[in-house]
Amino acid sequence: MHWYRDNDRRGRNTAAVIVFGGLFGFVGMLLFVVLVLLPLVETLRVAGWVAVPCVIVSVNVQTHAGKTRGVYDTAVRYSYTYNGKPYEGDCYCLYPPQTSDRAAWQAVADRYRVGSEQTC
């Protein structure tokens, strides 16, 4: 049996609460920044983009190695003119879903045929 003074035990408990509370607070702030603030900043950044006509240069369904099955997305390249200057881009979706459904991404690729005119 240990004989501790109440002040010693209370001091250790307070230190443990501060350490673990600080750790959980830090992880919570980190998750908030990654899951809320960064997407919000990116959304605000592109909010001022101007819609322009573009021509699809290339499109294909890509495979990314997953743990058990492949994860797919669609790579779309397009060309457009803005303020008299030619540009090329490849930003199809700011927050593309991660899925192993190849047919869904193939439907996107079928929608954007090479040479078709779209709005970018």
C-alpha positions in Angstrom: 0.0 0.0 0.0 1.3 3.4 -1.0 0.8 6.5 1.0 0.6 9.5 -1.2 -0.3 12.9 -0.2 -3.5 14.1 -2.0 -1.5 17.0 -3.6 1.0 14.6 -5.3 -1.8 12.6 -6.8 -3.7 15.7 -7.9 -0.6 17.1 -9.6 0.0 13.9 -11.6 -3.6 13.8 -12.7 -3.5 17.4 -13.8 -0.3 16.8 -15.8 -1.8 13.8 -17.5 -5.0 15.7 -18.4 -2.9 18.6 -19.9 -0.6 16.2 -21.9 -3.4 14.1 -23.3 -5.8 17.0 -23.8 -3.1 18.9 -25.7 -2.4 15.8 -27.8 -6.1 15.3 -28.7 -6.5 19.1 -29.3 -3.5 19.1 -31.7 -4.8 16.1 -33.6 -8.3 17.7 -33.8 -6.9 21.0 -35.1 -4.8 19.1 -37.7 -7.9 17.2 -38.9 -9.8 20.5 -39.0 -7.2 22.1 -41.2 -6.8 19.2 -43.5 -10.5 18.3 -43.9 -12.1 21.8 -43.7 -9.8 24.7 -44.2 -7.7 23.4 -47.1 -10.7 22.4 -49.2 -12.3 25.7 -48.4 -9.3 27.7 -49.5 -9.1 25.7 -52.7 -12.8 26.2 -53.4 -12.5 30.0 -52.8 -9.4 30.1 -55.1 -11.2 28.6 -58.1 -14.5 30.5 -57.5 -13.2 33.4 -59.6 -12.4 31.2 -62.6 -14.1 32.2 -65.8 -15.9 29.6 -67.9 -14.3 29.4 -71.4 -14.8 27.1 -74.4 -12.2 24.4 -74.6 -11.4 21.4 -76.8 -10.6 18.0 -75.3 -7.0 16.9 -76.3 -6.8 13.5 -74.5 -8.8 11.4 -72.1 -8.2 8.1 -70.5 -9.1 6.0 -67.5 -6.1 5.6 -65.2 -5.5 2.8 -62.6 -4.0 3.5 -59.3 -2.8 0.4 -57.3 -5.0 -0.1 -54.2 -4.7 -2.6 -51.4 -6.9 -5.3 -52.9 -8.4 -3.8 -56.1 -7.4 -1.0 -58.5 -8.6 2.5 -57.8 -9.5 4.5 -60.9 -9.9 8.0 -62.1 -10.1 9.8 -65.5 -7.3 11.9 -66.8 -8.7 14.7 -69.1 -6.4 17.2 -70.9 -7.9 20.2 -72.7 -6.8 23.3 -74.5 -8.4 26.7 -74.3 -7.7 30.4 -75.0 -8.1 33.0 -72.4 -7.3 36.7 -73.0 -5.8 35.8 -76.4 -3.3 33.3 -74.9 -3.5 29.5 -75.5 -3.4 27.3 -72.4 -3.7 23.6 -71.6 -5.2 22.1 -68.5 -5.9 18.9 -66.8 -8.1 19.8 -63.8 -11.2 17.7 -64.3 -12.4 17.6 -60.7 -11.1 19.4 -57.6 -12.1 16.6 -55.2 -12.3 13.4 -57.3 -14.0 10.5 -55.6 -11.9 7.4 -55.0 -13.6 4.4 -56.3 -12.8 1.0 -57.7 -15.8 1.3 -60.1 -14.1 1.5 -63.5 -17.4 1.8 -65.3 -18.2 5.1 -63.6 -14.9 6.6 -64.7 -15.3 5.1 -68.2 -18.7 6.9 -68.4 -16.8 10.2 -67.7 -14.2 9.4 -70.3 -17.0 8.6 -72.8 -18.6 12.0 -72.1 -15.4 13.9 -72.9 -14.4 12.5 -76.4 -11.2 13.7 -77.9 -11.8 16.7 -80.2 -15.2 17.6 -78.6 -15.9 21.1 -77.5 -16.8 21.6 -73.9 -16.9 24.5 -71.3 -13.9 24.6 -69.0 
